[in-house]
Amino acid sequence: MDAELAEVRALQAEIAALRRACEDQPAPWEEKSRVQKSFQAIHQFSSKGWKSSKDLKSQLGHLESELSFLSTLTGINIRNYSKQTEDLTGTEMTEKSIRKVLQRHRLSGNCHMVTFQLEFQILEIQNKERLSSAVTDLNIIMEPTECSELSEFVSRAEERKDLFMFFRSLHFFVEWFEYRKHAFKHFKEKYPDAVHLSEGPSSPFMVIRSASQPGFELVIVWRIQIDEDGKVFPKLDLLTKVPQRALELDKNRAIETAPLSFRTLLGVLGIEAALESLIKSLCAEQNG
């Protein structure tokens, strides 16, 4: 019973973290309503009333099924989890019916290709009226990854001790990262002579060159940004590299205004259609 109860509680802790990981923000392709409906359909179980080993095994089965569902939905998998509890309640607190408990948690897992280890502490204070809890320490260790853009966000999450922002933002960051990688790979395969990925499809840069116009190239810079509130969004910019002679002949300032025009195009067509339009416009002659 004790071993099964410990396993149930560990699963409950993992599920709680995963739930919070995808409650607040829509995914890049707007899955929020589907996610919320799915959560509403999950039956909630209470630890009250567990009278036998059979009850615990039944609950354990339901929790494992729920954890598998949430892992599939969020892409976050918890591989190892441990918890230690220290009672900090002093004599004076006991007399006032106040209980103070420090929980030390350690877990490791991954979100798709991003592997992480977390160590955090939660301080719980309970009195006759309410129970309050707060994360008092958070340490995040990220394995070496292609996602160099995550480092600043991880530092911010540690500074704020915001565990749930870390899980939520990591989920959506990885989705955008995979989407960008897929898009760059698609254009490289479709336009192999025009599209160049010097650092591979995981790079935030894509260079477009025209064989018919030597020295003229466009650079797409596609960053994935996480703001102060943990919201994840893409930011695309266009850089131009053209011969000096072309700049002198550009009386209509088309090259100078190209970055602004590209942002307008993004708003009208969306990311993939805007990139394809740009490639075709530069390489119309060779693709024709």
Contacts in CASP RR format, 6 or more apart in sequence:
PFRMAT RR
TARGET T0000
AUTHOR 0000-0000-0000
METHOD contacts of the structure
MODEL  1
MDAELAEVRALQAEIAALRRACEDQPAPWEEKSRVQKSFQAIHQFSSKGW
KSSKDLKSQLGHLESELSFLSTLTGINIRNYSKQTEDLTGTEMTEKSIRK
VLQRHRLSGNCHMVTFQLEFQILEIQNKERLSSAVTDLNIIMEPTECSEL
SEFVSRAEERKDLFMFFRSLHFFVEWFEYRKHAFKHFKEKYPDAVHLSEG
PSSPFMVIRSASQPGFELVIVWRIQIDEDGKVFPKLDLLTKVPQRALELD
KNRAIETAPLSFRTLLGVLGIEAALESLIKSLCAEQNG
1 53 0 8 1.000
1 56 0 8 1.000
4 53 0 8 1.000
4 56 0 8 1.000
4 57 0 8 1.000
4 60 0 8 1.000
5 50 0 8 1.000
5 56 0 8 1.000
7 60 0 8 1.000
8 47 0 8 1.000
8 56 0 8 1.000
8 59 0 8 1.000
8 60 0 8 1.000
8 63 0 8 1.000
9 83 0 8 1.000
10 81 0 8 1.000
10 83 0 8 1.000
11 60 0 8 1.000
11 63 0 8 1.000
11 64 0 8 1.000
11 67 0 8 1.000
12 63 0 8 1.000
13 81 0 8 1.000
13 83 0 8 1.000
13 105 0 8 1.000
14 67 0 8 1.000
14 78 0 8 1.000
14 81 0 8 1.000
14 107 0 8 1.000
15 63 0 8 1.000
15 66 0 8 1.000
15 67 0 8 1.000
15 70 0 8 1.000
17 76 0 8 1.000
17 78 0 8 1.000
17 163 0 8 1.000
17 164 0 8 1.000
17 167 0 8 1.000
18 67 0 8 1.000
18 70 0 8 1.000
18 71 0 8 1.000
18 74 0 8 1.000
18 76 0 8 1.000
18 78 0 8 1.000
18 167 0 8 1.000
19 39 0 8 1.000
19 70 0 8 1.000
20 164 0 8 1.000
20 167 0 8 1.000
20 168 0 8 1.000
21 74 0 8 1.000
21 76 0 8 1.000
21 164 0 8 1.000
21 167 0 8 1.000
21 168 0 8 1.000
21 170 0 8 1.000
21 171 0 8 1.000
22 35 0 8 1.000
22 73 0 8 1.000
22 74 0 8 1.000
22 168 0 8 1.000
22 171 0 8 1.000
23 35 0 8 1.000
23 36 0 8 1.000
23 39 0 8 1.000
23 168 0 8 1.000
24 168 0 8 1.000
25 32 0 8 1.000
25 168 0 8 1.000
25 172 0 8 1.000
25 231 0 8 1.000
25 232 0 8 1.000
26 32 0 8 1.000
27 35 0 8 1.000
27 172 0 8 1.000
27 175 0 8 1.000
28 172 0 8 1.000
28 175 0 8 1.000
28 176 0 8 1.000
28 179 0 8 1.000
28 234 0 8 1.000
35 73 0 8 1.000
38 69 0 8 1.000
38 73 0 8 1.000
42 66 0 8 1.000
42 69 0 8 1.000
43 62 0 8 1.000
45 59 0 8 1.000
45 62 0 8 1.000
45 63 0 8 1.000
47 59 0 8 1.000
49 55 0 8 1.000
50 56 0 8 1.000
50 59 0 8 1.000
67 78 0 8 1.000
70 76 0 8 1.000
71 77 0 8 1.000
71 78 0 8 1.000
74 111 0 8 1.000
74 167 0 8 1.000
74 171 0 8 1.000
75 111 0 8 1.000
75 112 0 8 1.000
75 171 0 8 1.000
75 174 0 8 1.000
76 109 0 8 1.000
76 110 0 8 1.000
76 111 0 8 1.000
76 167 0 8 1.000
76 170 0 8 1.000
76 171 0 8 1.000
77 109 0 8 1.000
77 110 0 8 1.000
77 111 0 8 1.000
78 107 0 8 1.000
78 108 0 8 1.000
78 109 0 8 1.000
79 108 0 8 1.000
79 109 0 8 1.000
79 110 0 8 1.000
80 106 0 8 1.000
80 107 0 8 1.000
80 108 0 8 1.000
80 109 0 8 1.000
81 105 0 8 1.000
81 106 0 8 1.000
81 107 0 8 1.000
82 105 0 8 1.000
82 106 0 8 1.000
82 107 0 8 1.000
83 103 0 8 1.000
83 104 0 8 1.000
83 105 0 8 1.000
83 106 0 8 1.000
84 103 0 8 1.000
84 104 0 8 1.000
85 101 0 8 1.000
85 102 0 8 1.000
85 103 0 8 1.000
85 104 0 8 1.000
86 101 0 8 1.000
86 102 0 8 1.000
86 103 0 8 1.000
86 104 0 8 1.000
87 99 0 8 1.000
87 100 0 8 1.000
87 101 0 8 1.000
88 100 0 8 1.000
88 101 0 8 1.000
88 102 0 8 1.000
89 98 0 8 1.000
89 99 0 8 1.000
89 100 0 8 1.000
89 101 0 8 1.000
90 100 0 8 1.000
93 99 0 8 1.000
93 100 0 8 1.000
96 127 0 8 1.000
97 127 0 8 1.000
97 128 0 8 1.000
98 125 0 8 1.000
98 126 0 8 1.000
98 127 0 8 1.000
99 124 0 8 1.000
99 125 0 8 1.000
99 126 0 8 1.000
99 127 0 8 1.000
100 123 0 8 1.000
100 124 0 8 1.000
100 125 0 8 1.000
100 126 0 8 1.000
101 123 0 8 1.000
101 124 0 8 1.000
101 126 0 8 1.000
102 121 0 8 1.000
102 122 0 8 1.000
102 123 0 8 1.000
102 124 0 8 1.000
102 136 0 8 1.000
103 121 0 8 1.000
103 122 0 8 1.000
103 123 0 8 1.000
103 124 0 8 1.000
104 119 0 8 1.000
104 120 0 8 1.000
104 121 0 8 1.000
105 118 0 8 1.000
105 119 0 8 1.000
105 120 0 8 1.000
105 121 0 8 1.000
105 122 0 8 1.000
106 117 0 8 1.000
106 118 0 8 1.000
106 119 0 8 1.000
107 117 0 8 1.000
107 118 0 8 1.000
108 115 0 8 1.000
108 116 0 8 1.000
108 117 0 8 1.000
108 118 0 8 1.000
109 115 0 8 1.000
109 116 0 8 1.000
109 117 0 8 1.000
110 116 0 8 1.000
111 170 0 8 1.000
111 171 0 8 1.000
111 174 0 8 1.000
112 174 0 8 1.000
112 178 0 8 1.000
113 145 0 8 1.000
113 146 0 8 1.000
113 174 0 8 1.000
114 142 0 8 1.000
114 143 0 8 1.000
114 145 0 8 1.000
114 147 0 8 1.000
114 150 0 8 1.000
114 170 0 8 1.000
114 174 0 8 1.000
115 142 0 8 1.000
115 143 0 8 1.000
115 145 0 8 1.000
116 140 0 8 1.000
116 141 0 8 1.000
116 142 0 8 1.000
116 143 0 8 1.000
116 170 0 8 1.000
117 140 0 8 1.000
117 141 0 8 1.000
118 138 0 8 1.000
118 139 0 8 1.000
118 140 0 8 1.000
118 141 0 8 1.000
118 163 0 8 1.000
118 166 0 8 1.000
119 137 0 8 1.000
119 138 0 8 1.000
119 139 0 8 1.000
119 141 0 8 1.000
120 135 0 8 1.000
120 137 0 8 1.000
120 138 0 8 1.000
120 139 0 8 1.000
120 161 0 8 1.000
120 163 0 8 1.000
121 135 0 8 1.000
121 136 0 8 1.000
121 137 0 8 1.000
121 138 0 8 1.000
122 133 0 8 1.000
122 134 0 8 1.000
122 135 0 8 1.000
122 136 0 8 1.000
123 133 0 8 1.000
123 134 0 8 1.000
123 136 0 8 1.000
124 131 0 8 1.000
124 132 0 8 1.000
124 133 0 8 1.000
125 131 0 8 1.000
125 132 0 8 1.000
125 133 0 8 1.000
126 132 0 8 1.000
135 161 0 8 1.000
135 162 0 8 1.000
135 163 0 8 1.000
136 161 0 8 1.000
137 161 0 8 1.000
138 157 0 8 1.000
138 158 0 8 1.000
138 161 0 8 1.000
138 162 0 8 1.000
138 163 0 8 1.000
138 166 0 8 1.000
139 158 0 8 1.000
140 154 0 8 1.000
140 157 0 8 1.000
140 158 0 8 1.000
140 166 0 8 1.000
142 150 0 8 1.000
142 151 0 8 1.000
142 154 0 8 1.000
146 177 0 8 1.000
146 202 0 8 1.000
147 173 0 8 1.000
147 174 0 8 1.000
147 177 0 8 1.000
149 173 0 8 1.000
149 204 0 8 1.000
149 223 0 8 1.000
149 224 0 8 1.000
149 225 0 8 1.000
149 226 0 8 1.000
150 170 0 8 1.000
150 173 0 8 1.000
152 226 0 8 1.000
153 169 0 8 1.000
153 173 0 8 1.000
153 226 0 8 1.000
153 230 0 8 1.000
154 166 0 8 1.000
156 228 0 8 1.000
157 163 0 8 1.000
157 165 0 8 1.000
157 166 0 8 1.000
157 169 0 8 1.000
165 229 0 8 1.000
165 230 0 8 1.000
168 230 0 8 1.000
169 226 0 8 1.000
169 230 0 8 1.000
169 231 0 8 1.000
169 232 0 8 1.000
172 232 0 8 1.000
173 224 0 8 1.000
173 226 0 8 1.000
173 232 0 8 1.000
176 224 0 8 1.000
176 232 0 8 1.000
176 233 0 8 1.000
176 234 0 8 1.000
177 202 0 8 1.000
177 224 0 8 1.000
180 204 0 8 1.000
180 222 0 8 1.000
180 224 0 8 1.000
180 234 0 8 1.000
181 201 0 8 1.000
181 202 0 8 1.000
182 201 0 8 1.000
183 271 0 8 1.000
183 272 0 8 1.000
183 275 0 8 1.000
184 195 0 8 1.000
184 197 0 8 1.000
184 200 0 8 1.000
184 201 0 8 1.000
184 203 0 8 1.000
184 206 0 8 1.000
184 222 0 8 1.000
185 201 0 8 1.000
186 272 0 8 1.000
187 195 0 8 1.000
187 206 0 8 1.000
187 275 0 8 1.000
187 276 0 8 1.000
187 279 0 8 1.000
188 195 0 8 1.000
188 196 0 8 1.000
188 197 0 8 1.000
188 201 0 8 1.000
191 279 0 8 1.000
191 283 0 8 1.000
191 287 0 8 1.000
193 211 0 8 1.000
193 283 0 8 1.000
193 286 0 8 1.000
194 208 0 8 1.000
194 209 0 8 1.000
194 210 0 8 1.000
194 211 0 8 1.000
194 279 0 8 1.000
194 282 0 8 1.000
194 283 0 8 1.000
194 286 0 8 1.000
194 287 0 8 1.000
195 206 0 8 1.000
195 207 0 8 1.000
195 208 0 8 1.000
195 279 0 8 1.000
196 206 0 8 1.000
196 207 0 8 1.000
196 208 0 8 1.000
196 209 0 8 1.000
197 203 0 8 1.000
197 205 0 8 1.000
197 206 0 8 1.000
197 207 0 8 1.000
198 205 0 8 1.000
198 207 0 8 1.000
199 205 0 8 1.000
204 221 0 8 1.000
204 222 0 8 1.000
204 223 0 8 1.000
204 224 0 8 1.000
205 219 0 8 1.000
205 220 0 8 1.000
205 221 0 8 1.000
205 222 0 8 1.000
206 219 0 8 1.000
206 220 0 8 1.000
206 222 0 8 1.000
206 275 0 8 1.000
207 217 0 8 1.000
207 218 0 8 1.000
207 219 0 8 1.000
207 220 0 8 1.000
208 217 0 8 1.000
208 218 0 8 1.000
208 219 0 8 1.000
208 220 0 8 1.000
208 278 0 8 1.000
208 279 0 8 1.000
208 282 0 8 1.000
208 283 0 8 1.000
209 215 0 8 1.000
209 216 0 8 1.000
209 217 0 8 1.000
210 216 0 8 1.000
210 217 0 8 1.000
210 282 0 8 1.000
210 283 0 8 1.000
210 285 0 8 1.000
210 286 0 8 1.000
211 283 0 8 1.000
211 286 0 8 1.000
212 283 0 8 1.000
212 285 0 8 1.000
212 286 0 8 1.000
213 282 0 8 1.000
215 241 0 8 1.000
215 242 0 8 1.000
215 243 0 8 1.000
216 241 0 8 1.000
216 242 0 8 1.000
216 243 0 8 1.000
216 246 0 8 1.000
216 282 0 8 1.000
217 240 0 8 1.000
217 241 0 8 1.000
217 242 0 8 1.000
218 238 0 8 1.000
218 239 0 8 1.000
218 240 0 8 1.000
218 241 0 8 1.000
218 258 0 8 1.000
218 278 0 8 1.000
218 282 0 8 1.000
219 238 0 8 1.000
219 239 0 8 1.000
219 240 0 8 1.000
219 241 0 8 1.000
220 236 0 8 1.000
220 237 0 8 1.000
220 238 0 8 1.000
220 275 0 8 1.000
220 278 0 8 1.000
221 236 0 8 1.000
221 237 0 8 1.000
221 238 0 8 1.000
221 239 0 8 1.000
222 234 0 8 1.000
222 235 0 8 1.000
222 236 0 8 1.000
223 234 0 8 1.000
223 235 0 8 1.000
223 236 0 8 1.000
223 237 0 8 1.000
224 232 0 8 1.000
224 233 0 8 1.000
224 234 0 8 1.000
224 235 0 8 1.000
225 232 0 8 1.000
225 233 0 8 1.000
225 234 0 8 1.000
225 235 0 8 1.000
226 232 0 8 1.000
227 233 0 8 1.000
234 271 0 8 1.000
236 262 0 8 1.000
236 263 0 8 1.000
236 266 0 8 1.000
236 271 0 8 1.000
237 259 0 8 1.000
237 262 0 8 1.000
237 263 0 8 1.000
238 258 0 8 1.000
238 259 0 8 1.000
238 262 0 8 1.000
238 263 0 8 1.000
238 278 0 8 1.000
239 259 0 8 1.000
240 255 0 8 1.000
240 258 0 8 1.000
240 259 0 8 1.000
242 255 0 8 1.000
246 255 0 8 1.000
247 255 0 8 1.000
250 256 0 8 1.000
262 274 0 8 1.000
262 278 0 8 1.000
265 274 0 8 1.000
265 277 0 8 1.000
265 278 0 8 1.000
266 274 0 8 1.000
267 274 0 8 1.000
268 274 0 8 1.000
269 277 0 8 1.000
280 287 0 8 1.000
END
